[in-house]
Amino acid sequence: MTYLNGLVGHHGKNGCRIYCSTTGRHKPGISHYYPAFYKPHNYNVEGCSHDDYSYENPPSCSPELYEENLRYLMASPNERQYKKRCLETGICKPSIFLGLDPRHKVAVPLCFGSDIMHLESLNISDLLIPLWRGTFDCNKTNSWSTWPWAVLRGDVWEAHG
């Protein structure tokens, strides 16, 4: 998708495919961002310690902001500023779809399909079922046995699965 929409991709600080205003978070010392709506407990990572987002009042999407940020990116005076602005804006290049007549297309980036961060996505069950079953991959410092939401295990999963 990044080849078509020109955005940084799901692992970027601004990794939403429809360019919503959600800013991701990353683990200390790791450059891979995650679209986490809620700030983890005792979390203080520079540039990622913003307030929680609300599912009841989701972040807005704005083709106008995308166009403004694209102009800002394209006006970068040098390579160093270009890379800095890619991180700031979540855009790495103009979309090839910007070459289409605006009368015959939905505005970029709204013309692209949603991603797993958005609830209307068809992939949401691929995330929730492993969380509820306690089979979702996690790092060594975490354990599914401590997850209060991992309720579909053993006999419960057999009865409902």
C-alpha angles and dihedrals in degrees: 000000000000089000090059104037100034093226124133096253135244094303094058127102088251096030103154115125093214092045100244117172095255114128116205130227131226137198115257110279094009122106096202109104125209126206094239114166093192125055111237119243114272090010119151114158117154112253093010104065094091122139122280120275120232124235088203091057105029123197116274127248119221128185086188092058089047091053092046092050092046090055089049091051094046090051091060108137095212145004094268092054090044092057091045091051092048088059092045097048105029090232122116101174142350115282117250086229090069086077092067121095107268090223090066104045144051111256120272123281097017090064091072126087121262124257137227092274091071120075094224089066118115091224097065093101089057087063102037101046094056089047092051092045094046092237098112113121114253136172125264094265091061133062131195088219088073094050110107090196093058092096102137097082135124115340092003091058091044091052094047104024 
